[in-house]
């Protein structure tokens, strides 16, 4: 019922930093050998499994490490639960590793409708040239999704879930090496697929680049700033006022929201 998206007409496109120098990352972690020599899908899923198997997911990670794969690996790789990172950092790591081996990739925030829901999820999407499409890769669950044996992007997952279509996951899907509850994960995706947010620059620590923009892709009639302010006010009522919430509210009030249609993500006309 909310499948038409706002578009403010801003002249903006996603820039993928695929030609940057990732030699230190590739050499330190032997990315090319881990990715293998098969097609892009196999390379992408090999990296997904490698990252998911070696980095623990921890939802309350405080984002206190630089958003680069080298720094996040240094903090978390092979160190288990005590050095786990959240879904955002896992997806940023996978995105950068894919870019490093020459596969176009991006980190996508998937968010709920309710301003009183303080939880959201973050995944990675990769452009698979042999398939001529974007696919979702979720390093929190070592997961990708299918409908009728076709691998899905987040828009397709959103639409198929909305229409109660049959969705399947890859056999290796897990959470911190433990089995997952498929119904629970499906419900989690469904409640978080109301709207999307994506950075206009994708690459190492790119969200800190000065001219980077965060772009919101939301159904018509939805006001992101209004929702965030309602969420902050709810937190103040529930937990009490503090300096961080005051600062966040002021920054939100002064911010400019950029709305782009779903076409911004290139699902319908993307080229390799």
Secondary structure, 3 states (H helix, E strand, C coil): CCCCECCCCCCCCCEECCCCCCHHHHHHHCHHHHHCCCCHHHHHHHHHHHHHHHCCECCCCCCCCCCCHHHHHHHHCCCCHHHCECHHHHHHHHHHHHHHCCCCEEEEEEECCCCCCCCCEEEEEEEECCCCEEEEEECCCCECEEECCEECCHHHHHHHHHCCCCCEECCCCCECCECCCHHHHHHHHHHHCCEEEEECEECCCHHHCCCCCEEEECECCCCHHHHHHHHHHHHHHHHCCCHHHHHHHHHHHHCCCEECCHHHHCCCCCCC
